[in-house]
Amino acid sequence: MTYITKPQLHHPKLAENALGYTRRDYEGSVSTLCAGCGHDSISAAIIQACYELDLPPHRIAKLSGIGCSSKTPDYFLGNSHGFNTVHGRMPSVLTGANLANRDLIYLGVSGDGDSASIGLGQFAHSIRRGVNMLYIVENNGVYGLTKGQFSATSDKGSKTKKGAVNHDSAIDLVSLALQLGATFVARSFSGDKAQLTPLIKAALAHKGAAFIDCISPCIQFNNHAGSTKGFDYVREHNEAVNMLDVVVPREPIHADYAPGSNTKVAQHDGSILHLHKLAEHYDPSDRVGALSYLQSRQALGEIVTGLLFIDPEASDLHDSLETVDTPLNALSDAQLTPGQNALDRLNASLR
């Protein structure tokens, strides 16, 4: 956390979105992360995405766990709801909050240590249940707060800053999210804001479990020649499968892509995703194909980025549980406790 606040004065000519908010209205406190940290670039992309989507800050709930990444919600959306959980427990707290108030937009921010180690089970269950959320993992492949040990996403054969070699296989959260049933899966790079910002916009508009694995180099402990998650390595080995534009419903939809090179995907909120295919024959609606493609490119040492899979007809946890449209926290005691007769009928149905 930081106690350094930004000046409250705004330039009178700052551009405003449809709600009358400027980009500054989506910012938070001054970051205390290391200068050049990739996490700050992700925060900037989140700010830009929410500003461009015209989201009311008070309708967003941001949750995190423990780690450098989990500090970042303090640096964006300062006027939103926020909750910092214990290590690895963000997904269950987010699930509970989502069940209580389905009207909020849920943004979970975590790290590779928080989600791929102590919180792996929590991550898995929130994804497989289809919680309506955007889950971002700021993945640097290292434990930055405790001075540079390998994390569960560190690639086998990669080296620490001091030359130690990792002999353990890495957990690929993107492949895991695909296997668990996530209905929006993407990977991006903190150094590619042009790709990351539209992905965040699309994921926030998606109904269901949306997951973005964002490689975010640790400038102190994982940005050297032996690292596979440093700025230079990712830029040299990045293979983007598509370029993404998000067109919100109130704006005219324009497409000037060459015939056969553009795919349109309608979202639940009416927005349209324009996908410009870069990888030959890549289909973002094929879950099995996405897994196969990831593994084939990984074998070649390439890092696949972009929108890897989307199901535009996805449902969420509230659909599965058949909850009422009214948020549970807005129901009266009588509605939440229907009485002995209802309890008797329920018990009878289970006998």
Long-range contacts (C-beta under 8 A, 24 or more apart in sequence): 1-29, 1-71, 1-74, 2-29, 2-30, 2-31, 2-32, 2-74, 2-75, 3-29, 4-29, 4-30, 4-32, 5-29, 5-30, 6-30, 17-51, 17-52, 17-54, 18-54, 18-250, 19-54, 19-56, 21-51, 21-54, 21-57, 22-51, 23-47, 23-48, 23-51, 25-51, 25-57, 25-79, 26-50, 26-51, 26-57, 26-76, 26-77, 27-75, 27-76, 27-77, 27-78, 28-73, 28-74, 28-75, 28-76, 28-77, 28-78, 29-74, 29-75, 29-78, 30-75, 31-72, 31-75, 32-71, 33-68, 33-71, 33-72, 33-75, 34-219, 34-220, 35-219, 36-219, 37-68, 37-216, 37-218, 37-219, 38-138, 38-140, 38-190, 38-191, 38-214, 38-215, 38-216, 38-217, 38-218, 38-219, 38-231, 39-68, 39-69, 39-72, 39-138, 39-140, 39-190, 39-216, 40-72, 40-75, 41-190, 41-191, 41-193, 41-196, 41-216, 42-72, 42-136, 42-138, 42-190, 42-196, 42-214, 42-216, 43-72, 43-75, 43-76, 44-76, 44-193, 45-190, 45-193, 45-196, 45-197, 45-200, 46-76, 46-77, 46-107, 46-136, 46-200, 47-76, 47-77, 48-193, 48-197, 49-197, 49-198, 49-200, 49-201, 49-204, 50-77, 50-204, 52-197, 52-201, 53-201, 53-204, 53-205, 53-248, 54-248, 55-105, 55-204, 59-103, 59-104, 59-105, 60-104, 60-105, 60-107, 61-94, 61-97, 61-101, 61-104, 61-105, 61-106, 61-107, 62-107, 62-108, 62-109, 63-90, 63-93, 63-94, 63-97, 63-106, 63-107, 63-108, 63-109, 64-90, 64-108, 64-109, 64-110, 64-114, 65-89, 65-90, 65-110, 65-111, 65-114, 65-115, 65-119, 66-114, 67-110, 67-111, 67-113, 67-114, 67-143, 67-144, 67-145, 68-111, 68-138, 68-140, 68-144, 68-145, 68-218, 69-109, 69-110, 69-111, 69-114, 69-137, 69-138, 69-140, 69-216, 70-109, 70-110, 70-111, 70-114, 72-109, 72-138, 73-107, 73-109, 77-107, 87-114, 87-118, 87-119, 88-114, 88-115, 88-117, 88-118, 88-119, 88-120, 88-122, 89-119, 89-122, 90-114, 90-119, 90-122, 91-115, 91-119, 91-122, 91-123, 91-125, 91-126, 91-131, 91-135, 92-122, 92-125, 92-126, 94-126, 94-131, 94-133, 95-125, 95-126, 95-129, 95-131, 95-317, 98-131, 98-132, 98-133, 98-317, 99-317, 99-318, 99-321, 99-323, 99-328, 100-327, 100-328, 100-329, 101-327, 101-328, 101-329, 101-330, 102-132, 102-318, 102-323, 102-327, 102-328, 103-327, 105-204, 106-131, 106-132, 106-133, 106-134, 107-133, 107-134, 107-136, 107-204, 108-133, 108-134, 108-135, 108-136, 109-136, 109-138, 110-135, 110-136, 110-137, 110-138, 111-137, 111-138, 111-139, 111-140, 111-151, 112-137, 112-138, 112-139, 112-140, 112-141, 112-142, 112-151, 112-152, 112-153, 112-173, 113-143, 113-151, 113-152, 115-173, 116-151, 116-152, 116-153, 116-171, 116-173, 117-151, 117-152, 120-152, 120-171, 123-173, 123-176, 124-176, 124-180, 126-209, 127-176, 127-177, 127-180, 127-181, 127-182, 127-209, 127-211, 128-180, 128-181, 129-209, 129-317, 129-320, 130-181, 130-183, 130-208, 130-209, 130-314, 130-315, 130-316, 130-317, 130-319, 130-320, 131-209, 131-316, 131-317, 132-207, 132-208, 132-209, 132-316, 132-317, 132-318, 133-209, 133-210, 134-200, 134-203, 134-204, 134-206, 134-210, 134-211, 134-212, 135-209, 135-210, 135-211, 135-212, 136-200, 136-211, 136-212, 136-214, 137-173, 137-211, 137-212, 137-213, 137-214, 138-190, 138-214, 138-216, 139-173, 139-213, 139-214, 139-215, 139-216, 139-229, 140-215, 140-216, 140-217, 140-218, 140-222, 140-229, 141-170, 141-218, 141-222, 141-227, 141-228, 141-229, 142-218, 142-221, 142-222, 142-229, 144-218, 144-220, 144-221, 144-222, 147-221, 148-218, 148-220, 148-221, 148-222, 153-229, 154-228, 154-229, 155-228, 155-229, 157-228, 158-226, 158-227, 158-228, 158-229, 159-224, 159-226, 159-227, 160-221, 160-222, 160-226, 161-221, 161-222, 161-224, 163-226, 172-294, 172-298, 173-211, 173-213, 174-211, 174-213, 174-294, 174-308, 175-291, 175-294, 175-295, 177-209, 177-211, 177-213, 178-287, 178-290, 178-291, 178-294, 178-308, 178-309, 179-291, 181-209, 182-208, 182-209, 182-210, 182-211, 182-309, 183-208, 183-209, 183-210, 183-309, 183-310, 183-311, 183-314, 184-208, 184-209, 184-210, 184-211, 184-307, 184-309, 184-310, 184-311, 184-314, 185-210, 185-211, 185-290, 185-307, 185-308, 185-309, 185-310, 186-211, 186-212, 186-213, 186-305, 186-306, 186-307, 186-308, 187-212, 187-213, 187-214, 187-215, 187-303, 187-304, 187-305, 187-306, 187-308, 188-212, 188-213, 188-214, 188-215, 188-305, 188-306, 189-214, 189-215, 189-216, 189-234, 189-235, 189-238, 189-303, 189-305, 190-214, 190-215, 190-216, 190-217, 191-217, 191-231, 191-234, 191-235, 192-238, 192-305, 195-240, 195-243, 195-244, 195-305, 195-306, 198-244, 198-245, 198-246, 199-244, 199-306, 199-307, 201-246, 202-244, 202-246, 202-267, 202-271, 202-273, 202-307, 202-310, 205-246, 205-267, 205-268, 205-269, 205-271, 206-267, 206-268, 206-310, 206-314, 207-267, 207-268, 207-269, 207-314, 207-315, 207-316, 208-311, 208-314, 208-315, 208-316, 209-314, 209-316, 215-303, 234-303, 237-301, 237-302, 237-303, 238-302, 238-303, 238-305, 239-279, 239-297, 239-302, 239-303, 239-304, 239-305, 240-278, 240-279, 240-304, 240-305, 240-306, 241-277, 241-278, 241-279, 241-282, 241-284, 241-293, 241-304, 241-305, 241-306, 241-307, 241-308, 242-275, 242-276, 242-277, 242-278, 242-279, 242-282, 242-284, 242-306, 242-307, 243-275, 243-276, 243-278, 243-306, 244-273, 244-274, 244-275, 244-276, 244-306, 244-307, 245-273, 245-274, 245-276, 246-271, 246-272, 246-273, 246-274, 247-271, 247-272, 247-273, 247-274, 265-310, 265-312, 266-312, 267-312, 268-312, 268-314, 273-307, 273-310, 275-307, 278-306, 284-308, 284-309, 284-310, 285-309, 285-310, 285-311, 287-311
